Amino acid sequence: MYGRRPVREAKGTILTHSVAFKAGGRLEAGCTLGPSEIAALVMAGVGEVRVAELDPHDVAQDEAARRISAAMVPVPSDANLDVGRVMAGAAHITATCAGVVGLDTAGLTRMNRVDEGMAIATRPQFHRVAKGDVVATVRVIPYGVKRSALSRVIEDAHDTIRVRAVLAETASLIQTVIGGDGGTAKGEAFLRARLDRLGVRLVETLVVPHREEALAEALLSARGEVVFVLTAVETMDRGDVAPEAVRRAGGVITRFGLPLDPGTRFFAGGLGAVPILGLPECARGSAPTGVDWLVDRLLCGVSITDDDIAQMGVGGLLSPEV
């Protein structure tokens, strides 16, 4: 029930509009009207209030929001999340570490289809977050929702969100040069800024001639848990200097090219257990590129399939200017 009611008949209902008293003080919307609140309203000369009244099959908004958020994050420490205190039907879920957001997008979509009064909003899939960032909000919009609808939402809520923490602590950057070291400072600044956001330490920058044998030797000597390669001349295909150097060192190339612009000439591979990521020329600038989409995920241990990469093309034109 939602409507107006005489104050003396409003005990146990929920006040839907705040009431300010001329003598000072106020009753906030959402409070339950008990004996003291009724008395204050009567003494202030308020004869009628707008209220909501839950029926036995309803669950109050704060309790509903608490149950949904608890189902979404059953073990907060395992999910690297913290579920805040529910207020006015809203619960904020925050990250307890840096990483990328991992979502059960199908489950979350089903939850939002159940009842218009329950709304779950999240950051995008694989969005980079820092410790303390809000990752999701759960809002129960009316003052109460049907118990049956809440049960259906909770059925799909289990473990639908987490933060995928950074797995690597250190990284190496290898840059190749032709006849000098021009441009290496920009490349290092680019990478350091992106690693800093996830708390990964750049332990070394190696500068070597743009030759397969020199780059292969540097790959074998690199100390970082992840190795980034930025070449003096952009890698044009799998047979170019950098991919050949990876193979010469005993590694493999698993991917060359992305449907992301800028950032198309990116390659990924590995040398033993060490991931190797080849950066395109746009990595020398500060503007967001397709590289950001990949690097954050890879540092957080998110496996990326060819299907995942293919889907990135829709929305992957990041700088449409020609």
N, C-alpha and C positions, 0 to 999 in steps of 0.2 A: 504494500500500500504506500502511496506517495501522494501527499496533499496537505491541506490545512486542517488544523485541529485546535479546539479550545485548549488553552494551557493546562487547565486542571484535569484534562482527560488525556494528557500527552505523556504520562509517566511510562518509561520503558521504550519510548520511541527515539529515533535518531534525528537530531536537529539538522536540517538541510541548508539553512542560511544562517550566517552568524548574526548575533543580536548584540548591539552595543548599548550600554546603559548610560543614561544622561549623567548619573552620579559617578561614572567611571567603571571600568571593567567591561568584559564582554564574554559571551558564550560563543565558542567557535563552532562552525559547521562541522558535523561529524560526531559531536559529543552525544552520548546517551543521556537522556533527560531523567535524572533521578530526583529524589525528594528535595535535595538542596537546590538543584537547578530550577525545579518547578517553583520553589519558594522565591528564588531570586527574580524570576520572571513575573510572578504575581506581585511582588513588592514594587517592581518597576512599572507596574501598570500595563504589562503586555497581556493582552487577552487571547491572542491567537498566534500560533506559530506554524510554519511549514515543516513537516516532518516526513520521515520514512519509517515504515514498520515492517520488520522481517517476519515472514511466516515460518512455521516449523521446518519447511523444506529448504530454507535459505541458509547460506553461510555468510557471515559478515565479511566485508571487504578485506579488512586487515588479516583475518584468519585465512581467507581464501588465498591472498597473495603470499602469505607465509607458507602455506602448504604447496603451492605451485613452485616457488623458488626452492624449497627444500627438496622437492622431487627432481627438479632440474639439476641440482648440485647436491647429491646425497652425501658425498664425502668431500667437503671443500678443500681439504689439504691435498687430496689426490688430483683435483681438477685445477689447482693453483688459483682458487677463487675464494672470495669472501662474500657472504650474503649479509647485507646490512639489515638493520632494524626496520621493520615495516612501519610506515607512517602514511596515513591518509590513503590506504589501499595500494601503496607503492613500495616495492622492494628493489634496491639497487645492488647489482652483483658486480664486484670489482676484482681486478687482477691483483694477485699477491706477488707477481714477478713479471719480468719482461718476457715477451714471446709473441706468438700469433694466436688468434682466436680459432678454435676448432668447434664446428657446429654440426649437429644433426639437422640439416636444413629441412629435410622431409618431415621429421618429427615436429619441428617448430612450426612448420606450415600447417600441419594437422591441428596443432594446439590452437592456433589462431583462427581456425575455421569453426571451432566448436560453438562459441558464444561471443557475441559482440561486446559483452561486458568484461571479457578477460583479454588483455592485450600484452603480448610479449615482444619486445623490441630488442634487437641485438646489433652489435657492430657487424660489418660484413665478414663473411668467411675469410679466414687467413689475414684479417686486419691486424697490423702491428700494434701492440699495446705496451705501455710501461706499467710498472708497479703502481697501483692506486687508481689506474684508469677504470672508468665505468665500462663494463663489457656488455651488460644487458640490464634492462629494467622490466619488471613485472608489474603491471598495473591492473587492478580490479576497479573498473570505472564507476559502476553504481555502488550503492551502500551494501548491497548483498547480491549473491548469485545463487542459482539453483544448485543444490547439492549434487544432483545427477550430472549436470553440466560440468561442475568442478571435477567430479570423478573421471569423466571422459578426458578432460585436459590432463589430469595427472597421469592417466594411463600412458600417454605419449611423452610425458615430460622427463622420464628417467634418463639422467646422464646425457642431456642434449647439448651441453656447453662445457667447454674447458679452455684453458690457456695452454697451448703447447709451448713449453719452456725451451729456452735456448740450450742446445746440447754442446756446442763448441764454446770454449773459453778463449782460444787463441786463433789467430789467422796470420798467414804470410801473404805478402804482395810481391809478385815478380813482374817487373816492367822491362820490356826490351827497348833498345834505342838504336838509332842509326846515326853514327857520327856525332854523338854527344848525348846529353841527358835532358834535352828540352822537353818540357811537358810532364816530366815525372812528378813534380810537386803537385800539380793539379790532380793527377790521378790518385796520388796518395791521400790528398785532402778529401776527395770524394769518398774513397773507401773508408777512411777513418771515421768520417761523420756518420756513415751508415752503420758501421760496426758499433760505434759508441751508443747508438740508440738501443742496441740490444745487449750492451754490456760485454761485447767481445773485444778482446785486446789485440791490436795489430802489433805483433812481436818483432816484425822485421820487414824491411822493404829491400828487395834485391834488384839491382839494375844490371842487365847483361846485354850484350850485342844481340841484334835481331837475327840470330842464327839458330838452327835447330839444335845443334850440339851444345851450345852455350845455355839455351833455355832448358834442355833436358838435364844438364848438370845441376842447374839451379833448382829444378823440381825435385831432384833426388836429395838435395841438401836442405830444403825448406823445413822449418821447425814447427810451423803452425798446424793446428788440427784441420784447418781448411786452407787451401791455397788458391789465391786469385791471380789471374794472369791478365796483364794489360799490355798489348803489343804496340810498337811504334807505328806499324801499318796494320790497319784493321783486317781481321781474319775474314777471308772471302769464301772459303769452302773447307771441307774436311781434309783436303790435302795441303792446306797452307802450313806456314811455319809452326804455329803454336800447336795445332792438333798433331802434326808429325812429331814435334818434340815430346808431347805426352806419350805417344806410342814408342818413341825411341827410349824413353825412360822406363818403359815396361807397363805403361798405363793404357787406358782405353778411353775412347770418346763415346759417350752415350747419347748425346744430342747436339746438333748444330742447327741454329736458326730458330727464331720465335715469331709468332704472329703478333708482335708488339712493336709499335713504332713511336718514338725511337727505342732501339734495343734489339733489333732483329738479329744482329750478328753476334749472338751470345752462344757460347758452347759450354757443355758440362761433360765431365768425365771423372776419372778417378785413378789413383795410383795406390794400389793396395786398398787400405781402408780410408785413405785420405781423399776427400772430394776435391776436384779441381774445377774451378769456374772461370771461364774465359770471358772477359768483359769487352763489350763493344766500345767504339770510340766515344759515344755519348757519355760514357762513364767518367769522362774528364770534367763534365759540367755538374752544376748543382741542381738542375731541374729534375723533377721526377721522371724516371724512365721505366721501360719494361724490366730492367735489371732489378729494380726494387721489388717487383712482384715475385721474382724468383729467389733472390738472395735471402729475404726474410724467412721464407718457407724452408729453404734448404738448411739454414742455420738452426732451425727449430726441428729438424728431423722429419719434415713432411715430405713423403715420397711424391714425386710428380710424374705422372704417366703421360704418354703421348696424347691420350684423350683429354687430360687436364689442360695440356698446352693448347690443343686445338680449340678448346672452349674459350681460351683467353682472347682469341681474335675478335670476338664480339665485344666491343668496348675497348679494344686494344690499341686504337688509334689515339695516342695520348697527346700528340701535337699535330693537329690537322693542317697547320700552315705549310705551304709548299715553298 
